[in-house]
Amino acid sequence: MDPVVHFEMPYDDRQRMMSFYNKAFGWQTQVLGEEYGNYVMAMTAESDECGPKKPGMINGGFYGRCEEMPEAKHPTIVIAVQNIGDAMQKIRDAGGKVLGDPMPIPNVGSYVSFIDTEGNRVSVLEPVPEMKNK
């Protein structure tokens, strides 16, 4: 069984979003910068370099809402898989639509989004080996 390991949500105003989640839930955020599309990591649980320390907890991230990508206007979950190529084929075979090619995320793994049979945007991640062993 492949677990949910991450969530993502769009933002319109990065500073407003960061302030809200910090004040409302105590989440710590980190902007990754231009080279990562100003993606914002959200730490929702005590974590180390491999992610949350407590089993069952997940962290997440926020991306700038983009009008050119209507499938990316809503929150999504990220599912960890052992092999992203195999997962992409299973998604297609089950009736889903893979959105492009896997994107490498340094020190994290390979990532690609898809649309499920209900029109939901979901993503899969093949973690780098050191994260798989956690």
N, C-alpha and C positions, 0 to 999 in steps of 0.2 A: 504494500500500500504506500502510495506517495503522499507525504504530508504537506500541509500548508506551512510555509516557512517565512512569509513576508507579506506585507500589504502595500498597496500604493494608492494614492489619491491625487487628483489634480488640484492646483491652486491658481487663483487669479492674482492675489497679492501675497507675495512670499513673506514679507515681514508681518503682515496681519495674521497669516496662517500660523507662523512660528510662535507669535505672541499668544494666540488663542490656545494652542495645544500645550504650551508651557504653563499658562495660567490655569487652564481647566483641568489638566491631567498630570502636570509636572514633567512632561516629556522634554528631553533634551534634543536639540536639533543641530545639524551641521550642514552647511551649504558646501557642496562638492566643487562648485566653480563652473566657469564657462565650458571647459573641456568635457564636462558631464551634463551639459544643458541646464546648469544651475539646479540640478537635482538636490533635494534636501533629505538627508538621512534623519530618521526619527527613532530615537532610542526610547522604547517604552518599558524596558526592563533592564535590570543590572546585567551588563554584558561585558565580554572580553573580545579579543580579536576574532573569535569564531562565532560570535553572536551571543544571545541570551544565555546566562549561566543556569537558569532554572528550566528544567524540561517543560515543554508545553507552551513556553512564552515565545512571542515573535516580536521583531522590530519591523519598521516599515520605512516608507519614504514618500515624498511628494514631488511631483513634476509640474511644470508650468502647463496650464491648459492651452491647447493648440486648436484653433478653429479648423485647420486643415486636416485634423485627425479626429473625426467625430467619434470613432470607437474608443478614444482615450479621454472622454469627457467625464467618466464615472470611476468610482473606486474599483480596484481590482485586487485579487489575491494572487500570490505566487506559490506555485507548487514545486517542490524539489523532486527531481527525477534522476535516475542513475545515468541515463544516456539521452541527451537532448534529441539526437537524430531519431532514435527509436520512439521517443515520446511524440515527436512531430508526426511520424507515420501513424501511430496509434490514434492521434487526434484526428487526422484526416480520415482514417478508416472508420472512426466512430461518427463521422459527419461534421466535424469541426473545420474551421478555416484558419490555417496558420498565416500570420501576418508578417511576411518577409522572412529573412534569414536570421539565424542566431547572432546575437551581438555579444562580443566578449566584454565582460566587466572585470577590470583588473582586480586581482585578489579576491574575487567573489565567484565568478564562473561564467557560463554561457547562458544567455537569456533570450527568449522569444515570446511574443504574445500571440494569442489566438482568440477566435470567436467561437464560443460553444454553440450547441444546437438551439439554445434559447436566446441567442443574441448577446450574451454576456462576454465582456473582454476579460480574459484570464491570462496568466503568464506561467511559463515553466522555466526552471532554472536548473542547470546541471552544475552543482557547486564544484569549486576547485577541490582537489584531493584532501587538503588539510581540513576543509569544512565538512567533507563527507565523513571523516573519521571522528567527528565530535560526538 
